[in-house]
Amino acid sequence: MNRLTNKVAIITGAGSGMGREEALLLSKEGATVVATDINEAAVQAVVKEIEANGGQAAAYAHNVASEEDWIKVVEDVISKFEKIDILVNNAGISFPVQLLESTVDQWNKVMNINVSSVFLGMKHVVPQMKNNKGGSIVNISSIAGLTGSSGAGAYTASKGAVRMLSKAAAVDFGKDNIRVNSVHPGFIETPMSAEFVNDERMHSFFMSQTALPRVGRASEVAEAVLFLASDEASYITGVELPVDGGVVAK
C-alpha cells in the first residue's frame, strides 16, 4: 500500500517548482491531490500529468491571499471529496530587496502572500480536519526563516513568521490530532530561483554556504513534505525541518 492511500491533500503553488514536485509525489503515494495556483494553466498541466499517471487530482485557480478564494476552494473540495487530510501551504514569493528600500505596498504584498495565506489556509482547513479527527499541515518556510538574510528583510521576516505560526498552530491543534510542521528549503533549483542559481557569482556564494556542495532539487523538498504528511511522522509536530544541504549547520 502507498503511504498516502485514501488521503486528500491540498497543495498551494502547485503549478511549478517545489509545489509541482510535491503534487506529483503525493499523488504517486496514493493521495487525491487538490492542486492550486495563481497560474491556472500551469496547475491544469500538473493535474493532467497526474491523471496520465493514473492518479486522481483537481486543479483550482487560487489567489492564496484571498479569503474568498480559500472559502471557495475548501467548500468545493469537501463537496467533491468529503474530507481534507493534508494541507501543504507551499505558495510564496521571493523578494530580494533591501529592507529600507522596500515600500509599504511591497512589504504588505510579501506578508499577504507568504504569511496571510498560511493563516487563511489553516483557518479554513483546520475545522474540516477536526471533523475528520485529524490531519497533517506542512508549511513551506525557508532557511531565511532560521537565519538572518541580508538584502531580503521582508522575505526573511515573512518566512520567520511562517516558522513561528506553525509552532503556535501545532500547540493549538495537537489536541485535535492535527500535526503542524514547517519545511525550510535552502538553495533549491526551481523556475523562481533560476536566475540566481545560474548566476556564476551567486552559485559560488551558495556553494560557500552549504556543507553539501551542490544546489538542491525540488524533488528533495517534496520527499520531506511527503514524510511529514504521512503517518510515518505521526508523533512529529511543531518541528522545523531544514532541507538545505547543511546551511544552518555551518
N, C-alpha and C positions, 0 to 999 in steps of 0.2 A: 504493500500500500504506500502511496505517496505521502509526503509529510504534511500536506495541507488538504487532503481529501475532504470534501464536503464543506470547506471553508469558503466564505465570501469576503473578498478583500477589495477595499477602495484604495487606489494609488493615485495621488495627485502628481501633476507634472510628468505624466507617463508618456508623453509624446516623443521624448528623445532622451539621450544621455542615461543617467542613472535610473530615472523613472522607467524608461523603456526596458532596461535590463531587469529591473525589479518585476515589472509586469510579466515579462516573458518567463522568468524563473519561477515566480509564484504560480503561474499557470501550469508550467511543466510539472510542478509538485502537486497539482490537483486542485488548486483554488479556482473558483469563479472570480475573474478579475474585472473590476469596475475601474476602467482607466479614464482619468480625466486630465484635461489640459486646456489652456487658453487657445492653443492651436488645434482646432477641430480636425483638420485634415491629417495632421501628424498622428493624433491619437486614434483616428479611424484606421490609419495604416497599421498601427500596432495591433489593434483588435483583429484586423483581417489576418495578420501574421499568426496570432494566437489561434484563431479559428482554423486556419490552414493546417496547423499542427495538431488539431483535434481538441483544442481547449474551448472553454466557454468564457465569453467576455462581452462587455458592453462599453461603449465609448460615450463620453459626455464633454461637450464644450463647457468649460468651467473656469470662471474667474474666482480664484480661491480667496480673494479679499472681499468677496461679496457674500453677505449673509443670505441674501435671497437665493443666490446660486447654490449655496450649501443646503438650504432647506429643500430646494427642488431636487437636487441630486439624491439626498438621503431618502426623501419620500418616494422617489421613483425606484430606488434600489430595494427598499422594503416592499414596495408593491410587486416588483418583479421576482425578487429572490428571498424575501421574507425575513432576512436577517443580515447583520454585518458582524463578522468575526474579527476582521483585521482592518486597521486603518494605517496607511503609510502616508504621512504628511511629508511629501518629497518636494513639492513645488517651491521654487525660490528664485531669487535673482542675485547675481553678483554685482557688487558696486564698489569698484576700486577708486574711490575719490577721497582725497584728504578731508579729514573731519571738518576743519574750519572753512573749507571750500564748498561743502555741501549746503544746498539751500534747504529751507524748511520743507518744501514740497518734495525734494529728493529724499530727505530723511523719512518723511511720512510714507512715501511710496515703498521704501525698503522695509519699514516696520509693518506696513499693511500686508505686503506680500510674504515676507519671511516670518513674521510673528503672529499677526492677527489671524492669518489663515490657519495656523496651528490651533489657536484658541477656538476659532469658529468650527473647525473640523471636530475637535473634541467636544465642543458644546452640543453639537447636533448628532454626533455618532455615539457618544457615551450612553445616553438614555436607551438607545437601541441595544447596545451591548449589555446594559443592565437587564433589559427584558430577556436577553439571550443567556443571562447568568455567566457572563464572562467575555473576554476578548483581549486582543493584543494591539497596542498602538506603538508604532515606531515613528519617531520624529527625526527627520534628517537635519542635523545641525552642521557643524564644520569644525575642523581644528581651530578655526578662528574663534569658536566658542569656548575653547580651552586655554588659548594663549593670546597674548596681545599681538595685534597685527597692524603694523604701520601702513598708513595710506588707505585704510578702509574702515574708518571709525564706525560708520553707520552699519556696515555689513557685520563687523565684529560684534557690535552691541546687539544686533538682531540675533545672531547665532548664539551668543551667550544667553539671551533671553529664552531661546528655544530650549537650551540645556536645562535651565532652572525651572521653566514652565513644565517640562517633562517630569522633573523630580517632584514638583508640587502635585501634579496630577497623579503620579504614582502613589503618593501618600494618601491622597484623597480617595482614590478609587480602588485601592488594594482590597478593601472590604467587600467589593463587588466582584472580585476575581478578574479585575481588569488590570493588565500589566502595561506600564508605560515606560519606554526606554528611548534613548537618543543614540543616533549613529553619527560619528564625526569624521567624514571623509577628509583626506589630506589632498595631495596633488593628484587629481584624477583626470584622466583624459576623456573629455566629453566635448560635444559641439560648443558649449558655452565657454569652456576653458581653452579651446584650441589655439587661440591667438597668443595666449601666454605660454602654453606648453611647447608650442612650436617656435617660440622666440628663443634664439640661442642664449641670450643673456639671462632670460628668466629660467630657461631649462637648467642652466648651470647653477643658478641660485637654488632651484628646487632640489637638485642633487646634493647640494651642500647642506641642506636641512634634514634630509632623510637618512635613516640608518640603512634601509634597503635602497640601493642606488638605482632606482627607476621610478617612473611615473606609474600610478596605479590605474587599474582598469575598472570601468563602471560595473562590470560583472562581479568584481570582488566586493564592491559595496552591496550589491544585490544579495550575495551569499550571506553577508552579515545580517541584512534585513530578514532574509528567509529564516535564519536561526532564531532571531528574536521573535518573529511572528509565529513560529512553530511551537508545538508542545514540548519540544526539547528544551525550551527556555522557560518551562512552566514555573520555576521558582526564582526567576530573574525579573526584577522590576526596579526602576529608578536608577539604572546604570547608564553610564556614558561609554560607548564603545568606539574607540578610535579605529579607523581603517586608513592608516596614514603612513605606512612604511616606517614608522618609528620616529616621526617628527617630535611628538611630545615626550619621547624618551631621551632626547638629546638636550 
